[in-house]
Amino acid sequence: MSEETLRAAFAGARVTIAGGLGFIGSNLARRLGDLGAEVLVVDALLPGLGGNRHNLDGAHGRLAVEVADLREADAIPFVEGREYLFNLAGQTSHQGSMDAPLDDLDLNCRVALRLLEACRKAAPEAFVVFASTRQVYGKPHYLPVDEQHPLAPVDVNGIHKLAAEAYHALYREVYGVKSAVLRLTNTYGPRMRIKDARQTFLGAWLRAVLEGRPFEVWEGEQLRDLTYVDDAVEALLLAAAVTEAEGGAFNIGGGRRIALKRLADALVAANGGGDYVVEPFPDARKRIDIGDYHADDRLFRRITGWKPRVTLNDGLTRTLEYYRDHLAAYL
Ligand SMILES: NC(=O)c1ccc[n+]([C@@H]2O[C@H](COP(=O)([O-])OP(=O)(O)OC[C@H]3O[C@@H](n4cnc5c(N)ncnc54)[C@H](O)[C@@H]3O)[C@@H](O)[C@H]2O)c1
């Protein structure tokens, strides 16, 4: 879909982004602002997650921010009269979901259900895009993983995301609330949380190379695919703009698969230096680890024309450049 078509879909559109001060949500808000949408960002700026006011610094267009916790706040004013709702308010940490499962239930299920309830009552015409995760598949039985793969999450986070997907399907079926679900893989880029590894391991790696410290790679042979955030944002927009995507749950990948050790080498090369140590997987992590993953995202590509455009090397370079200029705001 061309830039003109996206502009036609979103220029002047009234859009709400739940979790819009976070990593992916803020990149989406900036892009929608550039496309001429009227954007309302709702975010609780919860400690431990990726929300950061700095993420919207210098953003263009009509962006308004409401700081509110969607676990409790009345969500109706945030969805009433809106054409699109992107739900990126969630928590991503797999280990975090095991350490505090009830918090994960509230953040990933309660929030999604409250937003759907608000749509049912006050914005039945709004189109909802929900950010789910590859974690719903659990340990892959085959690679690449397509949407026919069994759904068998191996951590609490994956179970809650799957439940949230099911709420969207139910509200569509029973109440006609239109939606699309994207199962994202590891997403990286400017504005991600790099303080620690709560968002992805790559955050901690980025911080370490920027600070000139070695970072830890666990085992190193594991395969992953990564999506640069601009490509993930494009996918979210297309999920909303392409009529045929309505009602679907789609994998979003990043193209090639790469072993973690090779990824570490690519990061060090993009940084022009750095060091890492290979360590065994910590026990608690091993128990919920999914092993290798690589998304088959051909269904979404076929329906929407989407494809990832930013290569890994380019994405890592852009990400490092961003943090060299803005590091203090993320530590
Ligand atoms: N980053 C990834 O690699 C990745 C991969 C798969 C899925 N996802 C999903 O995409 C979504 C966005 O991820 P992200 O990486 O941008 O995370 P993030 O932590 O940077 O952003 C989430 C934002 O949601 C906000 N939020 C959480 N609970 C809230 C609540 N109750 N009320 C209001 N705001 C709330 C947080 O304050 C934060 O700003 C999440 O649902 C995540 O599970 C992300």
The ligand as an SDF file (V2000), in Angstrom:
LIG
                    3D

 44 48  0  0  0  0  0  0  0  0999 V2000
    8.5000   -5.0730   21.9690 N   0  0  0  0  0  0  0  0  0  0  0  0
    8.3580   -6.3090   21.4940 C   0  0  0  0  0  0  0  0  0  0  0  0
    9.3250   -6.9350   21.0610 O   0  0  0  0  0  0  0  0  0  0  0  0
    6.9920   -6.9610   21.4750 C   0  0  0  0  0  0  0  0  0  0  0  0
    6.8970   -8.2740   20.9730 C   0  0  0  0  0  0  0  0  0  0  0  0
    5.6510   -8.8940   20.9770 C   0  0  0  0  0  0  0  0  0  0  0  0
    4.5410   -8.2250   21.4430 C   0  0  0  0  0  0  0  0  0  0  0  0
    4.6510   -6.9600   21.9120 N   0  0  0  0  0  0  0  0  0  0  0  0
    3.4360   -6.3130   22.4340 C   0  0  0  0  0  0  0  0  0  0  0  0
    3.2810   -5.0060   21.9120 O   0  0  0  0  0  0  0  0  0  0  0  0
    2.7280   -4.1410   22.9210 C   0  0  0  0  0  0  0  0  0  0  0  0
    3.6190   -2.9190   23.0570 C   0  0  0  0  0  0  0  0  0  0  0  0
    4.9070   -3.3430   23.4390 O   0  0  0  0  0  0  0  0  0  0  0  0
    6.0950   -2.3380   23.7040 P   0  0  0  0  0  0  0  0  0  0  0  0
    7.3250   -3.0800   23.4150 O   0  0  0  0  0  0  0  0  0  0  0  0
    5.8340   -1.0520   23.0300 O   0  0  0  0  0  0  0  0  0  0  0  0
    5.9790   -2.1690   25.2810 O   0  0  0  0  0  0  0  0  0  0  0  0
    6.1760   -0.8780   26.2000 P   0  0  0  0  0  0  0  0  0  0  0  0
    6.2930   -1.3390   27.5970 O   0  0  0  0  0  0  0  0  0  0  0  0
    7.2520   -0.0060   25.6620 O   0  0  0  0  0  0  0  0  0  0  0  0
    4.8080   -0.1040   25.9970 O   0  0  0  0  0  0  0  0  0  0  0  0
    3.6450   -0.4600   26.6730 C   0  0  0  0  0  0  0  0  0  0  0  0
    3.0390    0.8270   27.1910 C   0  0  0  0  0  0  0  0  0  0  0  0
    1.7630    0.5040   27.7230 O   0  0  0  0  0  0  0  0  0  0  0  0
    1.5800    1.2630   28.8820 C   0  0  0  0  0  0  0  0  0  0  0  0
    0.6230    0.5570   29.7210 N   0  0  0  0  0  0  0  0  0  0  0  0
    0.7250   -0.6930   30.2230 C   0  0  0  0  0  0  0  0  0  0  0  0
   -0.3230   -0.9600   30.9940 N   0  0  0  0  0  0  0  0  0  0  0  0
   -1.1080    0.1310   30.9510 C   0  0  0  0  0  0  0  0  0  0  0  0
   -2.3380    0.4540   31.5730 C   0  0  0  0  0  0  0  0  0  0  0  0
   -2.9160   -0.3700   32.4580 N   0  0  0  0  0  0  0  0  0  0  0  0
   -2.9130    1.6320   31.2970 N   0  0  0  0  0  0  0  0  0  0  0  0
   -2.2980    2.5060   30.4580 C   0  0  0  0  0  0  0  0  0  0  0  0
   -1.1140    2.2680   29.8650 N   0  0  0  0  0  0  0  0  0  0  0  0
   -0.5270    1.0860   30.1260 C   0  0  0  0  0  0  0  0  0  0  0  0
    2.9500    1.3140   29.5410 C   0  0  0  0  0  0  0  0  0  0  0  0
    3.0680    2.3880   30.4460 O   0  0  0  0  0  0  0  0  0  0  0  0
    3.8600    1.4540   28.3300 C   0  0  0  0  0  0  0  0  0  0  0  0
    4.1160    2.7980   28.0170 O   0  0  0  0  0  0  0  0  0  0  0  0
    2.6260   -4.9650   24.1990 C   0  0  0  0  0  0  0  0  0  0  0  0
    1.3170   -5.4030   24.3690 O   0  0  0  0  0  0  0  0  0  0  0  0
    3.5460   -6.1360   23.9430 C   0  0  0  0  0  0  0  0  0  0  0  0
    3.1410   -7.2960   24.6330 O   0  0  0  0  0  0  0  0  0  0  0  0
    5.8630   -6.3190   21.9390 C   0  0  0  0  0  0  0  0  0  0  0  0
  1  2  1  0
  2  3  2  0
  2  4  1  0
  4  5  1  0
  4 44  2  0
  5  6  2  0
  6  7  1  0
  7  8  2  0
  8  9  1  0
  8 44  1  0
  9 10  1  0
  9 42  1  0
 10 11  1  0
 11 12  1  0
 11 40  1  0
 12 13  1  0
 13 14  1  0
 14 15  2  0
 14 16  1  0
 14 17  1  0
 17 18  1  0
 18 19  2  0
 18 20  1  0
 18 21  1  0
 21 22  1  0
 22 23  1  0
 23 24  1  0
 23 38  1  0
 24 25  1  0
 25 26  1  0
 25 36  1  0
 26 27  1  0
 26 35  1  0
 27 28  2  0
 28 29  1  0
 29 30  1  0
 29 35  2  0
 30 31  1  0
 30 32  2  0
 32 33  1  0
 33 34  2  0
 34 35  1  0
 36 37  1  0
 36 38  1  0
 38 39  1  0
 40 41  1  0
 40 42  1  0
 42 43  1  0
M  CHG  2   8   1  16  -1
M  END
$$$$
